[in-house]
Amino acid sequence: MDRVVGQVVGFVVLLAVFTTLERAFALHKEQSVFRKGWRTDVAHFFLNRFLIDAGSFVVVVILAILLRWAVNGELQNFVAGQPWIVQFLEAVLIVNVVGYFAHRLSHTIPFLWKFHAIHHSSENLDWLAAARVHPVDQIISRAMMFVPLYVLGFSKEVFGAYVFFALLHAIFIHSNVRFRFKFLRGIITTPEYHRWHHSNHPEARNKNFAGELPLIDKIFGTYYLPEDNNAKKYGTDEPVPQGYFSQMKYPFRKTAI
């Protein structure tokens, strides 16, 4: 019950903060707060957490058992003995490198794309669009994040801090704001940068995979950020269903596999 109350409170706070922000500094001013698909995304916000947490717990326990052979006590003690901020920055870098390739694979392997396509099916971006994800897609992403942090011995506190940071950052970069943050280009992912990843413009397809560090896209040739232009069209070419339960079933359709 406490988790449900916390989730409701969190939703209300995010709604108040980002609705105010998006109304005052909207990029797409014609976009309504109750835009197409908002009911579906509210369902994702409230229902996915339990599915993702439960699935992640099972997968993480299995991985922890299977990866015991890779654990080196001396290495873990060294990592855990570093200052907290050093551990956190290292965790951000490691997870971003691993996450880059996991994200890129989710766009190139057809089976994985069917799950990830749910997230890209939003034709309008705002803070709530960040919640539109398929639990299987998120469980895979969390598992990929868990493996290096577990094997290297990062503390639970660092792991938790990164998850919290990544969650807030993900919500922000999906928001409908016109801030360009040019001074942050190449340093950290911004809403302007991530919108191109969600865009349905041919020139931006399969670009901007980085979670928080655009430098990784630059290194691997997938960086795309026009100087004086904004993405205007979002979504996927394929017809992804709009309802929550239809989206949950979509990747498992015989035609999708």
C-alpha distance (Angstrom), angle and dihedral (degrees) to the residues before:
residue distance angle dihedral
M1 . . .
D2 3.80 . .
R3 3.81 90.5 .
V4 3.79 91.3 51.3
V5 3.81 91.4 49.9
G6 3.79 90.1 47.2
Q7 3.78 90.8 51.0
V8 3.80 91.9 50.2
V9 3.80 91.5 48.5
G10 3.80 90.4 47.5
F11 3.79 91.3 51.0
V12 3.80 92.5 49.8
V13 3.82 92.1 48.9
L14 3.81 93.1 47.5
L15 3.80 91.0 45.4
A16 3.80 91.8 52.1
V17 3.81 95.6 44.7
F18 3.79 99.7 42.5
T19 3.79 97.5 37.2
T20 3.80 88.3 55.0
L21 3.81 91.3 45.8
E22 3.79 94.3 46.4
R23 3.80 94.0 46.3
A24 3.80 91.7 50.3
F25 3.81 98.2 42.2
A26 3.81 104.9 21.4
L27 3.79 119.2 164.7
H28 3.80 93.2 -164.7
K29 3.79 98.8 38.8
E30 3.79 93.4 -179.5
Q31 3.80 91.0 62.4
S32 3.80 114.1 105.5
V33 3.78 124.4 -139.8
F34 3.81 86.6 -123.2
R35 3.78 93.2 48.3
K36 3.79 126.3 160.8
G37 3.79 110.6 -58.3
W38 3.79 98.3 15.6
R39 3.82 93.0 125.0
T40 3.80 89.6 52.8
D41 3.79 91.0 50.6
V42 3.80 92.3 48.8
A43 3.80 87.4 55.1
H44 3.81 89.5 50.7
F45 3.80 90.4 49.9
F46 3.80 94.6 53.9
L47 3.81 103.3 31.7
N48 3.80 104.1 37.2
R49 3.77 96.8 62.0
F50 3.80 93.9 68.4
L51 3.81 93.5 45.1
I52 3.80 93.0 46.3
D53 3.81 94.6 45.4
A54 3.81 93.2 47.8
G55 3.79 94.1 44.9
S56 3.80 92.9 44.7
F57 3.80 91.5 51.1
V58 3.79 92.0 54.3
V59 3.81 93.8 45.5
V60 3.82 93.7 44.8
V61 3.83 92.3 51.0
I62 3.80 90.7 50.3
L63 3.82 91.9 47.4
A64 3.80 92.0 47.5
I65 3.81 89.4 55.5
L66 3.79 94.4 45.0
L67 3.80 93.9 46.3
R68 3.80 99.0 48.9
W69 3.80 88.9 104.8
A70 3.82 90.3 61.7
V71 3.81 95.2 53.7
N72 3.80 115.1 107.6
G73 3.79 113.1 -166.3
E74 3.80 95.5 -156.2
L75 3.79 92.5 50.4
Q76 3.80 92.0 47.5
N77 3.81 91.6 49.8
F78 3.80 90.0 50.7
V79 3.81 92.6 50.3
A80 3.81 93.4 44.7
G81 3.80 90.8 48.1
Q82 3.81 93.2 61.9
P83 3.82 121.7 98.6
W84 3.80 112.5 -83.0
I85 3.80 94.8 -114.8
V86 3.81 91.3 51.6
Q87 3.79 90.2 51.9
F88 3.78 90.9 48.5
L89 3.81 94.2 51.0
E90 3.80 91.0 46.5
A91 3.79 90.1 49.6
V92 3.82 91.2 51.4
L93 3.81 90.8 51.8
I94 3.81 95.6 45.1
V95 3.79 95.3 45.5
N96 3.79 91.6 46.6
V97 3.80 93.1 52.9
V98 3.81 92.6 47.5
G99 3.80 91.3 40.0
Y100 3.79 91.7 51.9
F101 3.79 92.3 60.7
A102 3.80 93.1 40.9
H103 3.80 89.9 51.6
R104 3.79 92.4 46.4
L105 3.80 90.9 50.7
S106 3.80 89.9 51.7
H107 3.81 87.2 61.1
T108 3.81 96.8 44.7
I109 3.81 105.1 38.5
P110 3.83 107.2 73.5
F111 3.81 95.4 -146.3
L112 3.83 92.7 52.0
W113 3.80 91.6 42.8
K114 3.80 91.6 60.4
F115 3.80 88.3 64.4
H116 3.80 95.4 39.7
A117 3.81 92.2 46.5
I118 3.80 88.5 73.0
H119 3.80 89.1 68.4
H120 3.79 91.8 47.4
S121 3.79 94.5 48.0
S122 3.82 92.9 85.2
E123 3.78 109.7 111.7
N124 3.80 91.1 -169.5
L125 3.78 123.4 46.6
D126 3.78 125.6 -147.2
W127 3.80 135.9 131.5
L128 3.80 92.1 -75.7
A129 3.81 92.4 54.8
A130 3.81 87.3 72.0
A131 3.81 87.9 71.5
R132 3.81 93.6 60.5
V133 3.79 101.1 99.1
H134 3.77 135.9 126.7
P135 3.84 110.9 -115.3
V136 3.82 91.9 -132.0
D137 3.80 89.9 55.9
Q138 3.80 91.1 51.1
I139 3.80 94.5 44.5
I140 3.80 89.7 54.5
S141 3.81 90.7 48.2
R142 3.81 92.5 49.5
A143 3.79 91.2 48.2
M144 3.79 90.8 52.8
M145 3.79 88.8 50.3
F146 3.80 93.5 46.8
V147 3.80 97.7 52.7
P148 3.84 100.3 66.8
L149 3.81 94.3 36.7
Y150 3.81 91.8 50.3
V151 3.79 96.4 44.5
L152 3.81 93.2 46.8
G153 3.79 93.1 47.2
F154 3.79 104.8 -116.9
S155 3.79 112.1 170.8
K156 3.79 123.8 -104.5
E157 3.81 87.8 -116.3
V158 3.81 91.8 58.6
F159 3.80 90.9 45.2
G160 3.80 91.1 50.4
A161 3.80 92.8 45.6
Y162 3.79 91.2 52.5
V163 3.82 92.7 48.8
F164 3.82 90.1 51.4
F165 3.81 92.4 46.7
A166 3.82 92.8 46.8
L167 3.81 91.6 48.7
L168 3.80 94.8 53.0
H169 3.79 91.7 42.3
A170 3.82 91.5 50.9
I171 3.79 91.3 52.2
F172 3.80 91.8 49.2
I173 3.82 97.2 48.4
H174 3.81 90.8 54.0
S175 3.80 92.9 51.5
N176 3.80 122.6 115.8
V177 3.80 97.6 -117.1
R178 3.77 130.1 133.2
F179 3.82 96.5 -141.9
R180 3.79 109.9 128.1
F181 3.82 100.4 -173.2
K182 3.79 91.9 -158.4
F183 3.80 91.0 176.8
L184 3.83 88.3 62.8
R185 3.80 95.8 52.3
G186 3.77 109.2 131.7
I187 3.81 92.3 8.4
I188 3.79 105.3 75.0
T189 3.79 133.9 -1.8
T190 3.81 112.7 -95.2
P191 3.82 131.8 -167.6
E192 3.80 90.2 -103.0
Y193 3.80 90.8 53.3
H194 3.79 96.5 45.6
R195 3.81 93.5 46.7
W196 3.80 88.3 66.4
H197 3.81 88.8 56.6
H198 3.81 88.7 55.5
S199 3.77 94.5 41.9
N200 3.77 123.1 111.1
H201 3.79 92.4 -142.9
P202 3.84 110.5 126.6
E203 3.82 93.2 -135.8
A204 3.81 91.5 57.9
R205 3.77 98.3 45.8
N206 3.81 114.4 130.8
K207 3.79 93.4 6.8
N208 3.81 135.0 125.2
F209 3.79 100.7 28.7
A210 3.81 95.0 158.7
G211 3.77 117.3 114.9
E212 3.79 100.8 -152.8
L213 3.82 106.3 -18.9
P214 3.84 115.9 66.0
L215 3.81 89.4 -175.4
I216 3.80 87.3 79.5
D217 3.82 89.9 59.3
K218 3.80 89.1 49.8
I219 3.79 91.7 52.1
F220 3.81 93.5 50.3
G221 3.81 97.5 39.1
T222 3.80 99.6 -110.4
Y223 3.81 99.3 109.2
Y224 3.81 115.5 124.1
L225 3.78 125.5 170.2
P226 3.83 118.8 140.4
E227 3.78 113.5 -146.6
D228 3.79 100.4 -127.8
N229 3.76 107.8 16.6
N230 3.80 139.3 81.6
A231 3.78 130.8 -149.7
K232 3.80 110.0 -103.2
K233 3.80 106.1 174.6
Y234 3.80 124.0 57.6
G235 3.77 137.8 177.7
T236 3.80 136.9 57.9
D237 3.78 134.4 -65.5
E238 3.80 91.4 -127.6
P239 3.81 119.1 77.7
V240 3.81 104.3 -108.4
P241 3.82 112.1 -174.4
Q242 3.80 117.0 -110.5
G243 3.80 104.3 -141.9
Y244 3.82 120.3 90.2
F245 3.80 97.9 -122.8
S246 3.79 91.8 41.9
Q247 3.80 88.6 54.0
M248 3.80 90.8 49.8
K249 3.81 90.3 54.4
Y250 3.80 97.0 39.5
P251 3.85 99.5 88.2
F252 3.80 91.5 49.9
R253 3.80 96.4 55.9
K254 3.79 112.4 116.9
T255 3.79 90.3 -123.8
A256 3.82 89.3 53.7
I257 3.80 93.6 54.9
